[in-house]
Amino acid sequence: MSAESPGLRDRNNNWRLRFRGWRGSRPFWAGLLTMLGGVPIAYLPYAHLKVGQLTVRMATTAGAGSLIIGVLLITLGLTMWFHQIVRVFAGVATILLALVSIPVSNLGGFMVGFLLSLLGGALSIAWAPGAPAEEPAERTEAKPGTGPAGSPFTGDSGNTVDVGGGRHRA
């Protein structure tokens, strides 16, 4: 490598910073938990678990229903990632599908898929986009007899407090 070319470390750092920015601009963890919750809900009704030489089959009469619920949860998780404008709708739909998965899909994928989807839906509803970073304003000097940054409260160092427009001794 030449001295002018960026090294592998710089390229990885650049990718990591871009991923951090992408992740911060959307409800990333909500989408991830929702997709992870959809996997056991869709998979477990069709799974053949082997315990020793005993094969346990989890087939239910609503196997197609659980597959549909699992696929919809995975789709809603991707929607949270790529269309964050509909995050509240996706969160509410995720919570409703997680609740429906309890009777339909082996107690919501043995409660694992239910809990992951429920948490993902709640995180999606609660997520709000961050405010853009502003440049710091010019620092103002504090006036004598006022608290930090010019507030009328002096705190523990002084005893005057601005109450109702007049200054009173505390």
C-alpha positions in Angstrom: 0.0 0.0 0.0 1.1 3.5 -0.7 1.2 6.3 1.9 -1.7 8.1 0.1 -4.2 5.2 -0.1 -6.6 4.7 2.7 -5.9 1.5 4.6 -8.4 -1.2 5.4 -8.9 0.2 8.9 -10.0 3.6 7.5 -12.5 1.9 5.1 -13.9 -0.3 7.9 -14.2 2.8 10.2 -16.0 4.7 7.4 -18.4 1.8 6.9 -19.0 1.6 10.7 -19.7 5.3 10.9 -22.1 5.3 8.0 -23.9 2.3 9.5 -24.2 4.1 12.8 -25.7 7.1 11.1 -28.2 4.9 9.2 -29.1 3.0 12.4 -29.6 6.2 14.3 -32.1 7.6 11.8 -34.6 4.9 12.1 -36.1 2.5 14.8 -33.4 0.0 14.2 -33.7 -2.1 17.3 -37.5 -2.2 17.0 -37.3 -3.6 13.5 -34.6 -6.1 14.5 -36.6 -7.4 17.5 -39.8 -7.6 15.4 -38.0 -9.7 12.7 -36.4 -11.9 15.3 -39.8 -12.4 16.9 -41.4 -13.4 13.6 -38.9 -16.3 13.0 -39.9 -18.6 15.9 -43.6 -17.9 15.3 -43.3 -18.9 11.6 -40.8 -21.8 12.2 -41.9 -23.7 15.2 -45.2 -25.1 13.9 -43.3 -26.7 11.1 -40.3 -27.8 13.1 -39.4 -31.4 14.0 -37.6 -31.3 17.3 -35.6 -34.3 18.3 -35.2 -35.1 22.0 -33.0 -38.1 22.2 -34.7 -40.6 19.8 -38.1 -39.1 20.3 -39.3 -36.8 17.5 -41.6 -34.0 18.7 -43.7 -32.5 16.0 -45.3 -29.1 16.7 -47.8 -29.1 13.8 -51.0 -27.3 14.6 -54.3 -26.9 12.7 -53.3 -23.2 12.2 -49.9 -23.8 10.7 -50.7 -21.6 7.8 -51.9 -18.9 10.1 -48.7 -18.9 12.1 -46.6 -18.8 8.9 -48.6 -15.8 7.7 -48.2 -14.1 11.1 -44.4 -14.7 11.1 -44.0 -13.5 7.6 -46.0 -10.4 8.3 -43.9 -9.7 11.4 -40.7 -9.9 9.4 -42.3 -7.6 6.8 -43.3 -5.1 9.5 -39.7 -5.2 10.9 -38.3 -4.3 7.4 -41.0 -1.6 7.1 -39.7 -0.1 10.4 -36.2 0.1 8.9 -36.9 1.4 5.4 -40.2 3.4 5.9 -39.8 4.9 9.3 -42.6 7.4 8.5 -45.2 4.6 9.2 -43.4 3.4 12.4 -46.5 4.0 14.6 -48.8 1.9 12.3 -46.1 -0.8 12.1 -45.7 -0.9 15.8 -49.4 -1.2 16.5 -49.8 -3.9 13.8 -46.8 -5.7 15.4 -48.3 -5.7 18.8 -51.7 -6.9 17.5 -50.0 -9.7 15.5 -48.0 -10.7 18.5 -51.2 -11.0 20.6 -52.9 -13.0 17.9 -49.9 -15.4 17.7 -50.6 -16.6 21.3 -53.6 -18.7 20.4 -52.7 -19.4 16.8 -49.0 -20.3 16.9 -48.0 -22.5 19.9 -48.3 -19.7 22.4 -46.6 -17.2 20.2 -43.6 -19.4 19.4 -43.3 -20.6 23.0 -43.5 -17.0 24.2 -40.1 -16.1 22.7 -41.5 -14.8 19.4 -44.4 -13.1 21.3 -42.1 -11.3 23.7 -39.6 -10.2 21.1 -42.4 -8.9 18.8 -44.2 -7.2 21.6 -41.0 -5.4 22.6 -40.2 -4.5 19.0 -43.7 -3.0 18.5 -43.5 -1.0 21.7 -40.1 0.4 20.7 -41.4 1.3 17.3 -44.2 3.3 18.7 -42.0 5.0 21.3 -39.2 5.9 18.8 -38.9 9.5 17.7 -36.4 10.9 15.2 -33.7 13.0 16.8 -33.4 16.7 16.3 -30.6 17.7 13.9 -27.5 18.9 15.6 -27.2 22.6 15.9 -24.1 24.7 16.2 -23.5 25.9 19.7 -24.7 29.4 20.3 -22.4 32.1 21.6 -21.7 31.7 25.2 -23.3 34.4 27.4 -21.6 35.8 30.4 -23.5 35.4 33.7 -24.5 38.6 35.4 -23.5 39.2 38.9 -26.2 37.9 41.3 -27.6 35.3 38.9 -27.1 31.6 38.5 -25.5 29.7 35.7 -26.1 31.1 32.2 -28.0 34.1 33.5 -30.8 32.3 35.3 -32.4 34.2 38.3 -31.8 31.2 40.6 -28.5 31.2 42.4 -28.6 27.7 43.9 -26.6 26.9 47.0 -24.0 29.7 46.6 -26.4 32.5 47.1 -29.7 32.9 48.8 -31.8 35.1 46.5 -34.5 33.6 44.4 -36.7 35.3 41.8 -40.3 34.6 42.8 -43.2 36.4 41.2 -41.1 39.0 39.5 -39.4 40.2 42.8 -36.2 39.1 44.4 -36.6 37.6 47.9 -34.2 36.2 50.4 -34.6 32.4 50.8 
